[in-house]
Amino acid sequence: MELRHLRYFSVLAEELHFSRAARRLAISQPPLSVAIRQLEDSVGARLFERNSKGVRLTPAGRALRASAGRLLTQAEDAAREAREVAAGSAGRLRIGFVGAMLYRGLPQALRDFQARYPAVRITLSELNSRHQITDLQHDRLDLGFVHTSRMPVELAHRLLLSEPFVCCLPAGHALARKRVLALSDLRAQPFVLFSRSASPDYHERILSICAQAGFEPEVRHEVRHWLAVVSLVSQGLGVALVPDAMRRSALRGAVFRPLDRDVAHSEAYAVWAAQAQGELVQRLLQAMPAHVPAG
């Protein structure tokens, strides 16, 4: 049974006249008759009664007519969906992100993207960089937003943002009275730090920043999300070096101060499977720069 046969059958079932049906189908009558016989052979039942009075559907033909209409509609829908996915106007996007991306324009970019492409189904998963890379390798994500540029060769990546680290302090801390801090001001302070298991890159980068200033931070607490870092600081449990984007978290009780000299920057990358880059991924990447804050 072919879709062509079902299409011919449906038109003939409406017209109940071979000549009119053939004209609608833009074919001659003999190929239509052959196609109907082939369909009847495939089904194993007579679908039309033909006599001198005309053509009428058999009970088997009436039963097939409803099913044929549904099958043809499903085939048309499937073809349309495939075209829309290929054109980047439908489909699904499975996106992973590190928490700091919530303050780097990702929600705004997704909101505008969804408004422009409402047929695209977007699912979000907050994951650390390492887990996103693993999920991209195993086709569990289509696009990730990570903190590391160390990628397997099968993944492509693009730098989205490079921003300075700033100091996060409890609002009542003595150092909060200063407009700009030196790293040496933090020498004797208890630190809240991003855990090594969640992000080895960030953990090592912050330790390295402190080492360059001549001290090893006293790490009191290690957590897995930047928002948790800022939250603990806001409760007076330590100080932290955080990406500038975390200023936008607006957690009460936390203040942010720039450092008096440039140190290693916090970077955000988009990453995707190089061999499977779809139109949807590329369209979202094209939209991101308009929403990512200037570094």
N, C-alpha and C positions, 0 to 999 in steps of 0.2 A: 504494500500500500504506500503510495507516494502522496505528498501534499498536493501535487498537481492533480492527481486523481480526485482528491477530496474537493479541491476547488472547482473542477469541472462538474462533479456530482452536485455540489451546492447550488451552482448556477442553474443546472438542469432541473433540480428539485424546485427552484423558484419559478422557472419559466414553463416547465412541463411541455416543452416544445423544442425539438432538436435544432431546428433552423434558428430560432430566436436565441437559444443558448449559445450556439456557435458564433453568432454575430457578436454577442456580448463578450465572448472570450477572444474575439478576433482570430478565430481559426475556422477551418472548413468543417462540414458536418462529419465526414468520415473519420478524422482523428478523434473527434468527440465520441463517436460510437465505439471506436476501438478502446479508448480510455475507460469508458463505462463498463465494457465487457471485462477488461483487465481488473477493474475494481471489484466487480461481481465475482470473478474467479478468486481474487484474493480474500474477499469476505466469505465466500462459500454460500452465497444466497442471491436470489434475484432481488434487485433493488427497484426496478421499474417494470410496469406492465405496458407493453406496446401493442396496440391494435389499431384497427381502422378509425376508431373514435379518438385516438390520441395517446398520450403518455400519462401515466399516473404512478404514484409511489406505491410500492408494496408495503406491508407492515414492517418488513425488515428495512426498507428504504426510509420509512418514517422514523424508525428507531435510530438509524444512522445519521439522519439529518441533524438532529440536535447535537449529537456527539461531534459530528464533523464541524459544525459551527464553532464549538468550543475549541477544538484542536486548531482550527485555522486562526482563531483569535489569539491563542497561546503562541502559535508560531510567529504571528505578526508582532506580538508583544516582545518575544524573545529577540527577534531581529532588531526591533527598535531599541531595546535595552543595550544590545551589543553595539549598535551604532553610537548611542549616547555615551557608553563607557569609552569607546574608542575616541570619541570627540572630547572626552573629559567633562561632560555635563551630567553624568550619572555614575553610579557605582558605589564603592565604599572606600574609606580611608581609615586604616588602623594606625593610630598615632601614639607614640610613646613620648614622654617628656619628663625632664627633671623639674623639680618644684619651682626653681627660680624662674622658669619660663612663664609662670603665671604673672610675673611682674616685668616681663620683657616683651610684651605685645602679643603673645600667642593667643590669649582669649579674644582680643579685638580682631586679630587676623582671621580666626576661625569663625567669629560672628559674621564678619563681612563676607567671607567665603561661602558660608552656609546660606546667607541671604541671596547670593548670586547664583549658587548651584543648590537649590533646595532638594533636588533628587539624590544628592550625594549623602550617604549615611556615614557619619563620622563617629568613631569610638575612640576614647582617650584612656590611656593607662599611665599613671605616674610611676615611673621606674627609674632606678639609677642608671648611669651610663652603661655600666657593664651588662646589666640585664637587657637593656634595649639592644645593644649590639648582638647579643645572643639571639634575641627574638627576631631581629632582622635577618640574621643568618639562617634561621629556621622558618622563615616566611610566616611569622606570627605578627609582624608589624610591617607596614608599608613605609613609614617615615618615623624618624626619631629626632629628638632634640637633646643633645648630650653636652657634657663639659670637656670631653677629651677629643684630641685629634689623632690619637693612636687607633687606627682602624685596620681591620683585616683587608686584604687586597680586593675582596669581592664587594666591598662597600665603598660608595662614593660619599664625599662629604663637602660641605661648604661652610665657611666661617660666616656667622650671622652677626656676631657682636663681640667686641672686646672692650671691657670696662674696668676701671680701677677697683681695687679693694678699698674699703673704708672701715673705720673702727665703729663697732656697735657697742654702746655703753648703756647701763641703767640710767634713767633720767636723773636720778639723784646722786650719781657718782661725781666725785670731786673733779675728775677729768672732763666731765661734760660741760664744765664752765669754759673750757678752752675752745676756740673756734677751729683750730687746726692742731693735730696731734703729731708728735714724733713717735716713731716705733719704740724708741727707748722709754717713752712714758709708760709703756705696757709691760715693762720688764718684770715687775713684781706682782702683776695682776693674775688672778685665776682665769683660765681660758675655758670657753665653751668651743668645742672643735667638731667639725664634720668628721664622722668616723672613717677610719681607713677602709673598712669593709664596704661601706656605701660608696665611697669615691676615693680611691687611692690617690688620684691626681690632686684633688683639692687638699686632702690631708697633708700630702708631701709638700704641696706648694706653700701652705701656710707655715708649716714648720721651717721651710727654706727661707721664707720672708723674715721670720724671727731670727733665724741663724745668721742671716746677712746683717742684721742689726746687732748681733753679738750676744744673743741670749736664747735660751731654750724655754718655751712657754710652759707654765705650770698648768697642765691640762687637767681640769676637774671633771668635765662632763664631755661625753662624745655622743652625738645623735646622728640621725640618718637623713634629716631634711633641713634645709636652710631656715624654713619657718620655725622649726623647733629650736634652732640655734638662737634666733632672734627672740623667741618666746622665753627661753630660759634667761637670756640676758635681761629682758624686760622685768623679770621677777627678781633681779638682783643677784643671780647665781654666777656671774662672771662677766667677762668681756669677750669680744670676738672680732675677727677680721672677716668681713662678708663682702660679696659683690655689691657694687653700688645699687643694683636693681632692688636690693632688699629695703632700701629707703621707702619704696612704694608699698611695702607691706602695711605701713601705718599702724603697727601694734603699739598700743598705749604703754608707756613706761620704758620704751627704747628710744634712744637718740643715736644719730649717726654723725661722725666727724671725719672730714678728709684727713689724709696723712700729708705730712709736709714734703714728702718726696715720692716720686713715682716708683712703685714696686711692681712685681709681676701682676699681670692683668688676669681677670676672670674672663674666660672665653666661652661662647656658646656656638655649637655647630649643629647644622642639619645633616642628617645621615640617612642614606637609603641604599637599597640593593642596586648596584651599578647595572646589572644585566636585566633588571625588571623595573626600570623607572617608567612609571605610567604617566599619562597626561595629567591626572589629578594631582600627583605629587608635584609635578613641575608647575602647575598653576598655583598651588598653594605656596610653593617656594617663591614664585614671582610676586605674590601678594605680601610676603612677610616684610620686606624692607620698609614698606610704608608704615608699618606698625611698630617695628623694633626701635626703641629709644636710641638716640645717638650715644655712642660710647665715649 
